[in-house]
Amino acid sequence: MGDKDISVIPKGYYCYDDKGICPYWSLIPLLPGQENGRCAFLEKSDWDLNEEKGKEVELFGKDVKLIGTESAHILKCSLLWDKVKECGLKKGG
């Protein structure tokens, strides 16, 4: 992450604010929707982050089945595809 400019990262919990979308955020068109977000600042995608977190989620209509977890409260999956920050920077607003 060394020489990357954090001044361009939006404030808040999302990869965007009233000034626009974070320049480090993108989608990877070849990956399935809801798994295709990428953060160039972190140099990681939804797939990378989900693998690191060790959680798998299967969606069945409105229900979510968690594999390897006991409770929905501990569901951890990347939401970069939906522009939710994973970098953790400037979350305070």
C-alpha positions in Angstrom: 0.0 0.0 0.0 3.1 2.2 0.4 2.9 5.1 -2.1 -0.9 5.1 -2.6 -2.8 8.4 -2.0 -5.3 8.0 0.8 -6.5 11.6 0.4 -8.7 10.4 -2.5 -10.5 7.8 -0.4 -14.0 9.0 0.5 -15.0 9.5 4.1 -17.6 7.1 5.7 -18.4 3.5 5.4 -18.8 3.3 1.6 -16.5 3.6 -1.4 -18.3 6.8 -2.4 -19.5 10.0 -1.0 -21.0 13.3 -2.3 -17.7 13.8 -4.3 -18.0 10.5 -6.2 -16.7 7.0 -6.2 -13.3 6.0 -4.8 -10.7 5.8 -7.7 -9.5 2.5 -6.1 -12.9 0.8 -6.5 -13.9 -1.2 -9.5 -15.8 -4.2 -10.7 -14.3 -7.2 -12.4 -16.7 -8.0 -15.3 -15.6 -11.6 -15.7 -16.7 -12.5 -12.1 -20.3 -13.1 -11.1 -22.4 -10.2 -9.7 -22.2 -9.8 -6.0 -18.7 -11.3 -6.0 -17.0 -8.9 -8.5 -15.9 -6.0 -6.5 -12.2 -5.0 -6.3 -10.2 -2.5 -4.2 -6.9 -1.5 -5.9 -5.8 0.2 -2.7 -5.9 -3.2 -1.0 -5.1 -5.1 -4.2 -7.9 -7.5 -3.4 -11.2 -8.5 -4.7 -14.4 -9.9 -3.0 -13.1 -13.3 -3.8 -9.8 -12.7 -2.2 -11.3 -11.2 1.0 -14.0 -14.0 1.3 -11.3 -16.6 1.0 -9.3 -14.9 3.7 -12.3 -14.7 6.0 -13.0 -18.4 5.5 -16.7 -18.0 5.2 -19.0 -19.4 2.5 -22.5 -18.2 2.0 -25.2 -19.9 -0.1 -28.4 -18.0 -0.9 -31.7 -19.7 -1.0 -34.4 -17.2 -1.9 -34.7 -15.0 1.1 -32.9 -17.4 3.5 -29.1 -17.4 3.9 -27.4 -20.7 4.8 -24.0 -20.3 6.4 -21.5 -22.9 6.0 -18.9 -23.2 8.7 -20.6 -20.7 11.0 -23.2 -21.1 13.8 -25.0 -17.8 13.5 -25.9 -15.1 11.0 -24.4 -12.6 13.4 -20.9 -13.8 12.6 -21.5 -13.7 8.8 -18.4 -12.1 7.3 -18.3 -11.6 3.6 -16.9 -8.9 1.4 -19.4 -6.3 0.0 -17.0 -4.5 -2.2 -19.3 -5.2 -5.1 -21.9 -3.0 -3.3 -19.3 -0.3 -2.6 -18.9 -1.1 1.1 -15.4 -0.3 2.3 -13.0 -3.0 3.2 -9.9 -0.8 3.6 -11.2 0.6 6.9 -9.8 4.1 6.1 -11.7 7.3 7.0 -14.7 5.4 8.3 -15.3 8.0 11.0 -16.7 10.4 8.5 
